[in-house]
Amino acid sequence: MLKSISCDKFISNGKVREPIIFHNGLNTVLGSPDAKNSIGKSTLLMIIDFVFGGTDYLNKKTKDVIDNVGHHTINFSFEFEGKQFYMSRSTENPNFVNYCNSDYSIKRTVSLDEFNKRLAIRYGLDKNDISLRDAVGRFFRVYHRETTDEHQPLKAANREPVNAAITALIKLFDAYKPIVDQEQIRKKADDESKSMNKARSYNQVKSASNKTEFDDNNKRIEQIETQLNELLKETQRGLTDIDAIKAEELAEIKRELSILRRQRTQLTSQLNAMEGDKEFSKKNFKHDYDALREFFPEANYQALEKVEEFHSKLSKILKKEFKEKTDEIKLLLSLINEEIASYQERAKKIETTPDLSKAILIRFAELTKSLQTLKNANNNYVESERLKEIAKSEKEKYENLIKETITNIQNTLNTIMKEYTDYIYSGTKTSPQINLIDSSRYTFFTPNDTGTGSLLRSLVTFDLAILNTTNLPAVIHDTVILKHIDDETLEKLIKLYTKTQKQVFIAFDRDTTYSTEMQTILRNSRVIKLSSNGNELFGRAWNEVKEEE
């Protein structure tokens, strides 16, 4: 859990503040009874997000802290299994995190990404195949972050696709691996079906185009087999002839083999070229700009990192396309090799066949070739239909698995939210409901209750349901979430906060206007109390007009 946060820029009445100490359960950032703004409540919550690997502390509107306070270093510690880990992260170099001794002297420095991975492992999120930010980011609801939409509780950012949010929810419930496994099976079946269809369309594979042609081919196969049987009967009567016709048939086979081998050579060359391109494209886009900063300290390195990130994403797309294309070529090569083997086998049989009459041999060769062509066309049609059915079946399994999974998650959350709502209202009010329609659509609402306070109360109960049923380590609720909820309901929600063993961080005002029990809870859970006139988080409010001397 998060144990402490400190910074030499945190000031109270002219003195540097003592470290802010956190604990399991409810952690309250308490404001003044008059609900003064601009004292640092939301800013501290944003710093907690910063400590959990977030970037909004610098990227959102709270960047005015840097303008007024200057760059600063946040020291913080986490405690796991009774052992404390000390770290720091600077606003000037936010893409790195320092691992420190207990006095915050730096031992080593790692990238922000590496820090997030390590913290995810500490919280057990790696077992869910979900990143730290993908888990906590959407449940840290702070003013100025894009996570305060009471209608879309899963949204981590305005531009995030809905399916990404639902995928994160499935991962949090540790139900994603079976879906991934089935998705791989589905994709493989779909790729095989598409590759066969491409091979048919490129005429690399002779195939009946539809059921009607398939049936016509079967009729023609029966006719040819009858004609071949009659020819065989004639040969048994002793009809023999010259050996030259064998050479004619073998020449035809060699012509077909020559065409197939040329096609094989072309595809092999194409495959080798693509494999070479793939090796050439293995480039590490990550650079260290420390040396460059010595000469050009004012350069926009954040923009350069974004360009590198774009190149990295483009590289991943190209690698995926390379794989799909090489798989397609490998399939075509396999089919061509089978055709080559078939022709070679026919040539071998002709070379060992006894001499026959020229007319019979020519006729026999023509009928055999037609028969084989028709059989191949129908066999390939059957194979194509088989692959199509497998792809369809695996897709249905995949969709059914997703539906079953999200339905179970939906039922779990709705059941828990009803328990919380019944606790708050003694069963007299409707509870919020999430409806996971499919992998890319959901709704969140409270039946017959669309008031702002009700919607925000529903958001809080939703977060608590997630917190208490998954590996999500913490939630944050700013005053923007809590201030619209009526007092009686809010007191019950605060009591719900105290029941969890995980960490809940809230910003709260007007503590003296509530019941004695509520005031006791807020006082016992308080980690810091902020107020105006020198007791702001940074010791002052920069929105006040300075008096001229």
C-alpha positions in Angstrom: 0.0 0.0 0.0 1.0 3.6 -0.3 2.7 4.6 3.0 3.9 8.1 2.7 4.4 11.2 0.5 6.7 14.2 1.2 8.1 17.1 -0.7 10.2 20.1 0.4 7.7 22.3 -1.4 4.8 21.2 0.8 4.6 24.2 3.3 2.5 24.9 6.3 2.7 28.4 7.8 6.2 28.9 6.4 7.7 25.5 7.4 8.2 22.4 5.4 5.5 19.8 6.2 6.2 16.5 7.8 5.6 13.5 5.5 2.0 12.7 4.9 1.3 9.2 6.3 -1.3 6.9 4.7 -3.0 3.7 5.9 -5.3 1.0 4.8 -9.0 1.9 4.4 -10.1 5.5 4.2 -7.6 8.3 3.8 -9.1 11.8 4.0 -7.6 15.0 2.7 -9.6 17.4 4.8 -10.4 20.9 3.8 -11.8 23.8 5.9 -15.4 24.1 7.2 -16.1 26.9 4.9 -15.2 24.7 1.9 -12.5 27.0 0.6 -11.1 26.2 -2.8 -7.6 26.5 -4.2 -6.0 25.1 -1.0 -4.5 22.0 -2.7 -7.0 19.2 -2.0 -7.4 18.1 -5.6 -3.7 18.8 -6.2 -2.7 16.3 -3.5 -5.0 13.7 -5.0 -3.4 14.4 -8.4 0.0 13.9 -6.7 -1.2 10.5 -5.4 -2.1 9.6 -9.0 1.4 10.8 -10.0 2.9 8.5 -7.3 0.9 5.6 -8.9 2.6 6.3 -12.2 0.2 8.8 -13.7 1.0 11.8 -15.8 -2.0 14.1 -15.4 -0.3 16.1 -12.6 1.9 17.7 -15.3 -0.3 17.4 -18.4 -3.6 18.7 -17.1 -4.7 22.1 -15.8 -2.9 21.5 -12.6 0.4 22.3 -14.4 0.0 25.8 -12.9 1.7 24.3 -9.8 5.0 24.2 -11.8 4.5 27.8 -12.9 4.1 29.0 -9.4 6.2 26.5 -7.3 8.8 25.5 -9.8 9.9 21.9 -10.5 10.0 19.7 -7.4 10.6 16.1 -6.4 7.9 14.0 -4.8 9.3 11.5 -2.3 7.1 8.5 -1.5 7.1 5.0 0.0 5.1 1.9 -0.4 4.8 -1.0 2.1 4.4 -4.6 1.0 4.5 -7.6 3.3 5.8 -5.4 6.1 8.7 -4.1 4.1 9.0 -0.4 3.1 10.2 0.7 -0.4 11.4 4.3 -0.8 11.1 6.1 -4.2 11.1 9.6 -5.7 9.9 11.1 -8.9 10.7 14.6 -10.2 8.4 16.9 -12.2 11.4 17.9 -14.2 12.2 14.4 -15.3 8.9 12.6 -14.9 9.6 9.7 -17.2 11.9 8.1 -14.6 11.5 7.0 -11.0 14.3 6.8 -8.4 14.7 3.9 -6.0 16.1 5.3 -2.8 17.4 4.6 0.7 15.2 5.6 3.6 16.7 9.1 3.6 15.7 9.3 -0.1 19.3 9.3 -1.4 19.1 7.7 -4.8 20.3 4.1 -5.3 19.2 3.6 -8.9 16.9 5.0 -11.5 14.4 3.1 -13.7 12.0 4.2 -16.4 8.4 5.1 -15.5 7.3 2.1 -17.5 9.5 -0.3 -15.5 8.4 1.2 -12.2 4.7 0.7 -13.2 5.4 -2.9 -14.1 7.1 -3.5 -10.8 4.3 -1.9 -8.8 1.7 -3.9 -10.8 3.5 -7.1 -9.7 3.5 -6.0 -6.1 -0.2 -5.5 -6.3 -0.8 -8.8 -8.1 -2.1 -7.1 -11.2 0.3 -8.9 -13.5 -1.6 -12.1 -12.8 -4.6 -10.4 -14.3 -2.6 -9.4 -17.4 -3.4 -5.8 -16.8 -1.0 -2.8 -16.4 -1.0 -0.6 -13.4 -2.4 2.4 -15.2 -5.0 0.4 -17.0 -6.3 -0.7 -13.7 -6.1 2.3 -11.4 -6.2 5.1 -13.9 -9.9 4.8 -14.6 -10.9 4.7 -10.8 -8.8 7.7 -9.7 -11.6 10.3 -10.1 -10.0 13.8 -9.5 -11.1 17.2 -10.8 -9.4 17.9 -14.2 -9.0 14.2 -14.9 -11.2 12.6 -17.6 -12.6 10.0 -15.2 -15.4 12.0 -13.5 -18.2 11.1 -16.0 -20.9 9.5 -13.9 -22.5 8.0 -17.0 -19.3 6.2 -18.1 -17.6 4.8 -15.0 -15.2 2.6 -17.0 -13.7 5.5 -19.0 -10.0 6.2 -18.5 -9.8 9.0 -21.0 -12.2 10.8 -23.4 -10.7 9.2 -26.5 -10.5 5.7 -25.1 -12.5 3.1 -27.1 -15.3 1.5 -25.1 -14.0 -2.0 -25.9 -10.7 -1.1 -24.3 -12.5 -0.1 -21.1 -14.6 -3.3 -21.1 -11.4 -5.4 -21.7 -9.8 -3.7 -18.7 -12.8 -4.6 -16.6 -12.6 -8.3 -17.7 -8.9 -8.3 -16.9 -9.6 -6.9 -13.4 -11.9 -9.9 -12.8 -9.2 -12.2 -13.9 -11.4 -13.6 -16.7 -9.4 -12.5 -19.7 -7.0 -15.4 -20.4 -9.7 -17.8 -21.6 -10.9 -15.1 -23.9 -7.4 -14.5 -25.3 -6.9 -18.3 -25.8 -10.2 -18.6 -27.6 -9.4 -15.4 -29.6 -6.2 -17.0 -30.8 -8.0 -20.2 -31.9 -10.7 -18.1 -33.6 -8.1 -15.9 -35.4 -6.1 -19.0 -36.6 -9.3 -20.6 -37.9 -10.3 -17.3 -39.6 -6.8 -16.9 -41.1 -6.8 -20.4 -42.5 -10.2 -19.9 -44.1 -9.2 -16.5 -45.6 -5.9 -17.9 -46.9 -7.8 -20.8 -48.6 -10.2 -18.3 -50.2 -7.3 -16.2 -51.4 -5.6 -19.2 -52.9 -8.8 -20.1 -54.7 -9.3 -16.5 -55.9 -5.6 -16.4 -57.2 -6.3 -19.7 -59.0 -3.4 -21.3 -57.0 -5.9 -23.9 -55.9 -8.4 -25.4 -58.3 -11.8 -25.5 -56.6 -15.5 -25.7 -57.3 -16.9 -22.2 -56.8 -20.2 -23.2 -55.3 -22.5 -26.1 -54.4 -24.0 -26.3 -57.9 -20.6 -26.6 -59.5 -19.7 -29.2 -56.8 -22.7 -31.3 -57.7 -22.0 -31.0 -61.4 -18.5 -32.1 -60.8 -19.6 -35.2 -59.0 -21.9 -36.2 -61.9 -19.0 -35.7 -64.3 -16.7 -37.8 -62.0 -19.1 -40.7 -62.1 -19.2 -40.5 -65.9 -15.4 -40.5 -66.2 -15.0 -43.4 -63.8 -17.4 -45.4 -65.9 -15.4 -44.6 -69.0 -12.1 -45.5 -67.3 -13.6 -48.9 -66.2 -14.5 -49.6 -69.9 -11.0 -48.7 -71.0 -9.5 -51.0 -68.4 -11.7 -53.9 -69.7 -10.3 -53.3 -73.2 -6.7 -53.4 -71.9 -7.5 -56.7 -70.2 -8.5 -58.1 -73.6 -4.9 -57.8 -74.7 -4.8 -54.4 -76.5 -1.1 -53.3 -76.5 0.8 -50.7 -78.4 3.9 -48.5 -78.5 5.8 -46.9 -75.6 5.9 -43.5 -77.2 2.6 -42.3 -75.8 4.0 -42.5 -72.3 6.5 -39.9 -73.3 3.7 -37.6 -74.5 1.9 -37.9 -71.2 5.1 -37.4 -69.2 5.8 -34.3 -71.2 2.5 -32.8 -70.3 3.2 -33.6 -66.6 6.6 -32.0 -66.9 5.0 -28.8 -68.3 2.7 -28.6 -65.4 5.6 -29.3 -63.0 7.6 -26.5 -64.6 4.8 -24.0 -64.0 4.3 -25.1 -60.4 8.0 -24.9 -59.7 8.3 -21.4 -61.2 5.4 -20.4 -58.9 7.2 -22.0 -56.0 10.4 -20.2 -56.8 8.6 -16.8 -57.0 6.8 -17.4 -53.7 10.0 -18.6 -52.0 11.9 -15.5 -53.2 9.0 -13.3 -52.0 9.0 -15.0 -48.6 12.8 -14.7 -48.3 12.6 -11.0 -49.1 9.9 -10.4 -46.5 11.9 -12.3 -43.9 14.9 -10.0 -44.7 12.7 -7.0 -44.4 11.4 -8.2 -41.0 14.9 -8.6 -39.7 15.8 -5.1 -41.0 12.8 -3.6 -39.3 13.8 -4.8 -35.9 14.8 -1.4 -34.6 14.8 -0.1 -31.1 13.0 3.2 -31.1 13.9 4.0 -27.5 16.7 6.5 -27.0 18.4 8.2 -24.1 18.4 11.9 -24.5 20.5 12.6 -21.4 23.7 13.4 -23.4 21.7 15.6 -25.8 20.2 17.5 -22.9 23.7 18.7 -22.0 23.9 20.7 -25.2 20.3 21.5 -25.9 18.5 21.7 -22.5 15.6 23.7 -23.9 14.7 21.2 -26.6 11.2 19.7 -26.6 12.2 16.1 -25.6 8.6 15.2 -24.8 7.7 15.8 -28.5 10.6 13.6 -29.6 9.4 10.8 -27.3 5.9 11.1 -28.8 7.5 10.7 -32.3 9.4 7.6 -31.1 6.2 6.3 -29.6 4.4 6.7 -32.9 7.3 5.0 -34.7 7.1 2.1 -32.2 3.3 1.7 -32.8 3.8 1.8 -36.6 6.5 -0.9 -36.3 4.1 -3.1 -34.4 1.5 -2.7 -37.1 4.0 -3.5 -39.8 5.2 -6.6 -38.0 1.6 -7.8 -37.8 1.1 -7.3 -41.5 4.4 -9.1 -42.2 3.3 -12.1 -40.2 -0.1 -12.3 -41.9 1.5 -12.0 -45.4 4.2 -14.6 -44.6 1.6 -17.0 -43.2 -0.4 -16.6 -46.5 2.7 -17.3 -48.6 3.6 -20.3 -46.5 0.2 -21.8 -47.0 0.4 -21.3 -50.8 3.8 -22.9 -50.9 2.4 -25.9 -49.0 -0.4 -26.3 -51.5 1.9 -26.0 -54.4 4.3 -28.6 -52.9 1.3 -30.9 -52.6 0.5 -30.4 -56.3 4.1 -31.0 -57.3 4.2 -34.2 -55.3 0.9 -35.4 -56.9 2.3 -34.8 -60.5 5.6 -36.6 -59.6 3.6 -39.5 -58.3 1.6 -39.7 -61.6 4.8 -39.5 -63.6 6.2 -42.4 -61.6 3.1 -44.5 -62.3 3.2 -43.8 -66.0 6.9 -44.8 -66.2 6.1 -48.2 -64.6 2.8 -48.8 -66.6 2.9 -51.7 -69.3 2.8 -50.6 -72.9 -0.8 -49.8 -74.1 -2.3 -49.0 -77.4 -1.6 -45.4 -78.3 -5.3 -44.5 -78.7 -6.2 -46.1 -75.4 -3.3 -44.5 -73.6 -4.1 -41.0 -74.8 -7.7 -41.5 -73.9 -6.8 -42.9 -70.5 -4.5 -40.0 -69.8 -7.1 -37.4 -70.8 -9.8 -39.1 -68.6 -7.4 -39.5 -65.7 -6.3 -35.9 -65.9 -9.9 -34.6 -66.0 -10.9 -36.9 -63.2 -8.1 -35.7 -61.0 -8.8 -32.1 -61.8 -12.5 -32.5 -60.8 -11.7 -34.4 -57.7 -9.2 -31.8 -56.6 -11.7 -29.1 -57.3 -14.3 -30.8 -55.2 -11.9 -31.8 -52.4 -10.7 -28.2 -52.2 -14.3 -27.0 -52.1 -15.0 -29.4 -49.3 -11.9 -28.2 -47.5 -12.8 -24.6 -48.0 -16.3 -25.2 -46.6 -14.8 -27.1 -43.7 -12.5 -24.3 -42.8 -15.3 -21.8 -43.2 -17.5 -23.8 -40.8 -14.6 -24.1 -38.3 -14.0 -20.3 -38.5 -17.7 -19.7 -37.9 -17.9 -22.1 -35.0 -14.8 -20.7 -33.3 -16.1 -17.2 -33.7 -19.4 -18.2 -32.1 -17.5 -19.9 -29.2 -15.5 -16.6 -28.8 -18.6 -14.4 -28.8 -20.4 -16.8 -26.4 -17.4 -16.8 -24.1 -17.3 -13.0 -24.0 -21.1 -12.8 -23.4 -20.9 -15.4 -20.6 -18.0 -13.6 -19.1 -19.4 -10.1 -19.1 -22.8 -11.4 -17.9 -21.1 -13.0 -14.9 -19.2 -9.7 -14.2 -22.4 -7.7 -14.7 -24.4 -9.9 -12.3 -21.6 -9.8 -9.7 -21.4 -6.0 -9.8 -25.1 -5.4 -9.8 -25.6 -7.8 -6.9 -23.0 -6.0 -4.8 -24.3 -2.5 -5.7 -27.7 -3.6 -4.6 -26.3 -4.7 -1.3 -24.6 -1.3 -0.8 -27.8 0.5 -1.9 -30.0 -1.5 0.5 -27.5 -0.7 3.3 -27.7 3.0 2.5 -31.5 3.2 2.0 -32.7 0.1 3.9 -34.1 -1.3 0.7 -36.3 1.7 -0.2 -34.5 2.9 -3.4 -33.4 1.3 -6.7 -29.7 0.4 -7.0 -27.4 1.3 -9.9 -27.0 -1.2 -12.7 -24.3 -1.8 -15.3 -25.5 -3.5 -18.5 -22.6 -5.0 -20.5 -24.2 -5.4 -23.8 -21.2 -6.8 -25.6 -17.5 -6.3 -25.8 -17.8 -2.7 -27.1 -21.0 -1.4 -25.5 -22.4 -0.9 -22.0 -24.8 1.4 -20.1 -24.7 2.5 -16.5 -27.8 3.9 -14.8 -30.0 3.9 -11.8 -33.6 3.0 -12.7 -36.1 5.8 -12.2 -33.5 8.1 -10.6 -31.5 10.5 -12.8 -30.6 13.2 -10.2 -27.0 14.4 -10.1 -26.6 13.3 -6.5 -28.0 9.8 -7.2 -25.8 9.4 -10.3 -22.7 10.3 -8.2 -23.7 8.0 -5.4 -24.1 5.2 -8.0 -20.6 6.0 -9.2 -19.1 5.6 -5.7 -20.9 2.3 -5.1 -19.7 1.0 -8.5 -16.1 1.8 -7.6 -16.4 0.2 -4.2 -17.9 -2.9 -5.8 -14.9 -3.1 -8.2 -12.5 -2.4 -5.3 -13.8 -5.1 -3.1 -14.1 -7.9 -5.8 -10.9 -7.5 -7.8 -7.2 -6.8 -7.4 -7.7 -3.0 -7.8 -5.6 -1.6 -5.0 -7.1 1.8 -4.5 -9.7 4.4 -5.6 -9.7 8.2 -5.4 -12.8 10.4 -5.0 -12.5 14.1 -5.2 -14.9 16.6 -3.7 -16.4 17.0 -7.2 -17.7 13.5 -6.8 -18.9 13.8 -3.2 -20.2 17.3 -2.7 -23.5 16.8 -4.7 -24.5 13.8 -2.6 -27.0 14.5 0.2 -25.6 14.4 3.8 -27.5 11.3 5.0 -26.4 9.3 2.0 -22.9 10.6 2.2 -22.5 9.5 5.8 -23.5 5.9 4.8 -21.0 6.0 1.9 -18.2 7.2 4.2 -19.0 4.2 6.5 -18.8 1.9 3.5 -15.3 3.4 2.7 -14.1 2.4 6.2 -15.1 -1.2 5.7 -12.5 -1.9 3.0 -9.0 -3.1 3.7 -7.7 -1.5 0.6 -7.0 2.2 0.2 -9.6 4.9 -0.5 -8.4 8.5 -0.9 -11.0 11.3 -0.7 -11.0 15.1 -0.5 -13.6 16.4 1.9 -14.9 19.7 3.3 -17.3 20.9 6.0 -16.5 18.1 8.4 -18.1 20.0 11.3 -21.6 20.0 9.7 -22.1 16.3 10.0 -23.0 14.0 12.9 -20.6 13.3 15.7 -20.0 9.7 14.4 -19.2 11.1 10.9 -16.8 13.7 12.4 -15.0 11.0 14.3 -14.6 8.9 11.1 -13.2 11.9 9.2 -10.9 12.9 12.0 -9.5 9.3 12.5 -9.0 8.9 8.7 -7.5 12.3 8.1 -4.0 12.3 6.6 -3.7 16.1 6.2 -5.9 19.1 6.9 -5.6 22.1 4.5 -6.9 25.6 4.9 -6.3 29.1 3.6 -3.9 31.8 4.9 -0.7 29.8 4.8 -1.9 26.2 5.4 -2.5 25.5 1.8 -0.6 22.4 0.4 2.2 24.6 -0.9 1.8 27.2 1.8 0.0 29.8 -0.3 -2.7 30.2 -2.9 -1.4 31.8 -6.1 -4.9 32.8 -7.3 -5.0 35.7 -4.8 -4.1 39.2 -5.8 -0.9 40.4 -4.1 -1.0 43.7 -2.4 1.4 46.3 -3.7 4.2 47.3 -1.3 
